[in-house]
Structures are given as structure tokens and as C-alpha cells.
Amino acid sequence: MKEQTYKKIKNFHRINNINELFQKDLSANLFEDNTIIKIQENIYNYKKKELERLRKLEMLTQLLKRIEEKSLHLKYTFK
């Protein structure tokens, strides 16, 4: 591996903030195909997990709505 490429990779792995990534000079030939595939897989997995979280949140919201409706119904029924 060339010394220059090694330094670029070393700098890339030391990025602490996503905004720093866009400020760095990165070329496409810096990454191997496996690295690009792995990044794509990580993005896909992240999106999948986020969709699952959103579905759970929606289900919990609906459940809460039902509980509130039943609670109000019982409150006014037995007064």
C-alpha cells in the first residue's frame, strides 16, 4: 500500500463528526470494493432498523389511543 493512501485511510478513520467527512478530500479509488459494499450494507441495516422503530412507535401510539379512549369511556360511564 502506498504511503499516501495509507495516510488518507488513517485520516478517514479518525473522523469524529459526519461534517468532517465532507470537508476531507476523499477520492473514490481510496476505498476497496468490499469497503463500499460494507458501507451500503450498514446503510441498509440502519434504514431497516429505523423503519422497525417507527412501526413500533406507531403501534404504541395506537395502543395508547385505545387505552385513553377506554379510560374516558369508563370514566363517563360510571359517573
N, C-alpha and C positions, 0 to 999 in steps of 0.2 A: 504494500500500500504506500502510495506517495505520502511524503511528509505533509504537503499542503492539504491533501484530502483528509489525512488524519486530524489535522488542526481544525478543519471545518467541522468534522464529525464531533470532535471534542467540544467545540463551541456550541454545537447544536444540542448536545446532551446536557449542557449547563444552562439552558434556557429555563428561567423560573416563572416567566409570565408569558401568556399567549401573545401579548402585544410585542414582546421582544422578538418573537419568531418572524414577524413581518418586517422588522427593522434590520434583520440579518440578511446578508447576501447569500442565499442558498440556491444552488443550481440543481436541476433535476438529475444530472448524472452523478450527483453526490450519493444518492440513495440506490441501494440494490433493489432488484425487483421484489425480493422477499420482504424487504422493509416496507415498500409501498403497499404490498398485499396485506401485510400485518396492520398497517395504519387503517386501510379500508375495512378490515375485519373489526378493528376496535371501534370505528365509527358506526358500523352496522350494529354491533353489540350494544353500544351506548344508546343508539336510537331505539333499539328493541326494548331495552330496559326502561327507557323513558316512557315509551308507549304503554308498557305494562304498568308503570307507576300511575300514569294518567288514567288508565282503565280502573285501577283500584281506587283512585281518588274519586272518580265518577260514581263507582259503586257505593262507596262510603257516603258520599253526598246524598245519593238517592235513599240509602238506608236511614240517614239522619232525617231526611224529609219525612219519610214514613213514620218514624218514631215521633217526630214533632206533631204530625197530623193526628196520630192515635192519642197522643198525650192531650192535645187540645180537645179532641172528641170526648175522651173520658172525663176531662175536667169539666166540660159544659154539660155532659150527660148526667153526672151525679151531683149537680149543684142543687 
